[in-house]
Amino acid sequence: MLNIRVEKTTAPKAKPAPGQKLGFGHIFTDHMFIMDYTEGQGWHDARIVPYQKIELDPSAMVFHYGQTMFEGLKAYRGANGEAYLFRPDMNAKRANNSNDRLCIPRIPEEDFVQAIKEVVAIDKDWIPTEPGTSLYIRPFIIATDEFLGVAPSKTYLFIVILSPSGAYYESGLAPVGIWIEDEYVRAVRGGIGFAKTGGNYAASLIAQVKAHDGGYSQVLWLDGVERKYIEEVGAMNIMFKIDGKIVTPMLNGSILPGITRNSVLHLCRHWGMDVEERKVSVDELIEAQKSGKLEEVFGTGTAAVISPVGKLRYMDEARPARSPTSSDGGCAQTENIVNFINPIDPDLTSGSILYTGGGKHDDGGRGQRPDRREHSNAAPL
Ligand SMILES: Cc1ncc(COP(=O)(O)O)c(C=O)c1O
């Protein structure tokens, strides 16, 4: 358990006005959590301080070799103003998987969650309440040794900042267009694709720019070797409803094991649906689309939560991402999931942010009964 020193701001910032357009990741709250790591001493000096700039030497290793990791999760407001987190224990576990891959010292899971809970509790009044809004939480670690040699740093900073945010996509829940990238790749097996670290995102920018220029919201990556199998979207995992089954690329080491992905798979299994985690080739997808078996496509991720996909572009050809013959317009599954996972649920009667998750592994969960009220996350902060 961390002993967190708290220094409250003496100059609170103006909070966004009710109804103000928040965008994503532009506004920051009054406080931040920060903790140092020094080799031999471990993580120490945990503190919550007024949100402020940090000073680093230009030789700090993070600037040169990218030894850094980050996480992303959200806090929501309950009916009586309490703050609720969505499965922060999963972020703590994933943070340590990233840390291990990047030679960054682990943070005990309970300390990671405690740091988040305490800083969110202090800035609880910053959690927006309008539908579609939330407090986005960004924990991250940077390597701070002042040294230009390529080696793991001996000192680090762990910081948690908070950002009241609206919808990730400007289009909100309107279906997004996805660009299937056939030139650049994001990650390869054995690399760092499964870790949440800056390098993966830096590698993705060039295709992201191409996609935006072409009028698409995000890139859908293919595998880094054959450019044949579907991996994931820029900031989301991808799911397809093909011939009545939910199909999603299996976790293979080069895609991020999304917490929303885990939750949605668990939910679909609980609903008795056929769920397949396996290799999905782009050829299979195009074939399914042509034959009318591709019923729906949606992305899953913390930022946008569930994002319906309306259009896919591959090899210069744009195709609708849903069946033309589908009687429900091709969005029933997506809407079901959106409704169930909908975090804005003031009376906690239908919101599933509190359901018991699929456990530690992404392949399990069949038959476990999601219970919205019994999960440990159900306790307000
Ligand atoms: C590359 C990538 N894939 C998938 C996801 C979805 O993961 P999660 O559901 O944990 O947010 C994210 C992040 O949010 C991501 O950055």
The ligand as an SDF file (V2000), in Angstrom:
LIG
                    3D

 16 16  0  0  0  0  0  0  0  0999 V2000
   -3.6800   -0.3410  -30.4250 C   0  0  0  0  0  0  0  0  0  0  0  0
   -4.8550   -0.5170  -29.5360 C   0  0  0  0  0  0  0  0  0  0  0  0
   -5.6150   -1.6090  -29.6770 N   0  0  0  0  0  0  0  0  0  0  0  0
   -6.6890   -1.8300  -28.8940 C   0  0  0  0  0  0  0  0  0  0  0  0
   -7.0380   -0.9310  -27.9020 C   0  0  0  0  0  0  0  0  0  0  0  0
   -8.2250   -1.2200  -27.0340 C   0  0  0  0  0  0  0  0  0  0  0  0
   -7.8240   -1.5690  -25.7370 O   0  0  0  0  0  0  0  0  0  0  0  0
   -8.7630   -1.2480  -24.4970 P   0  0  0  0  0  0  0  0  0  0  0  0
  -10.0550   -1.9010  -24.7690 O   0  0  0  0  0  0  0  0  0  0  0  0
   -8.0590   -1.8440  -23.3260 O   0  0  0  0  0  0  0  0  0  0  0  0
   -8.8530    0.2150  -24.4140 O   0  0  0  0  0  0  0  0  0  0  0  0
   -6.2430    0.2220  -27.7170 C   0  0  0  0  0  0  0  0  0  0  0  0
   -6.4850    1.2010  -26.6680 C   0  0  0  0  0  0  0  0  0  0  0  0
   -7.2590    1.6990  -26.1570 O   0  0  0  0  0  0  0  0  0  0  0  0
   -5.1410    0.4360  -28.5490 C   0  0  0  0  0  0  0  0  0  0  0  0
   -4.3830    1.5290  -28.4080 O   0  0  0  0  0  0  0  0  0  0  0  0
  1  2  1  0
  2  3  1  0
  2 15  2  0
  3  4  2  0
  4  5  1  0
  5  6  1  0
  5 12  2  0
  6  7  1  0
  7  8  1  0
  8  9  2  0
  8 10  1  0
  8 11  1  0
 12 13  1  0
 12 15  1  0
 13 14  2  0
 15 16  1  0
M  END
$$$$
